[in-house]
């Protein structure tokens, strides 16, 4: 049985995308689909390669029951476009960055994570890095809502 592979992407892979990886991995596990769905995260830039998630991301995620402390930042690699079935990007800028580098025959894999959120929510998961603690809570609110919709989408692809 082949696995469906999902990659979460933001700029540095220390705030939004590891949070999304942790939340989606949790939902996949709760749904009993860990044997069918792989989840990873990466950044478009190499600013933080090898580093753990931002301590604020780790802290706020843990308050909601998600442990992302063991994750380490990495940069998107060319092989990722082939390896992953779905690449969920946190914002328009990083989506454009990936579209510019993605082989044409894999561009249909690129999606904004918020496409899977309920109608009326923001189109992006805003970068909390230079903001206040509230920004990290907003990231979780957006990611949780979008990942629930993403799980429904992925389930339909597994059927």
C-alpha positions, 0 to 999 in steps of 0.5 A: 500500500503506497503512502500519500506524502504531504510537505508543509512549507514556509520561509525558514521552517522554524515557525509555521511549517513545523507547526503545520507538520505537528498539527497535521501529523497529530490529526493523521495519527488520531484518524488511524492513517499514519500508515498511509500518510507521511508528513514533513516540513521544509523552508524555502530559504536556508536561514535556519537549517538544522535548528529546532522550531522557534521556542515560541512555536514549540511553547504555543504548540505544546499548550495545545498538545502538540510536540514539535520539539524534535523537528529540525529545519531543512530547506526544500530540495529539488527531489521534494517536488517528485517525492511529495504528492501535496506541497502545502505552502503557508503564504503567497510569497513562498508559493510564488517562490516554489512555483518559480523553481518547481518543474512544470509537471509537478506544479499541480502539487503546490497549494496554499494550506489555507485553501483547505480552511473553512470559507471566510478565513484568511488566505495565508498563515501569517508569519509570526516571527517578528510579532507578538505571542498572539501571532503564534496563537493565530498560526495555530488557529489557522493551521488547525482549521486548515489541517482539518480540511486537509485531512478530509481532502487527503482521505478522499485521495486515499479512497 
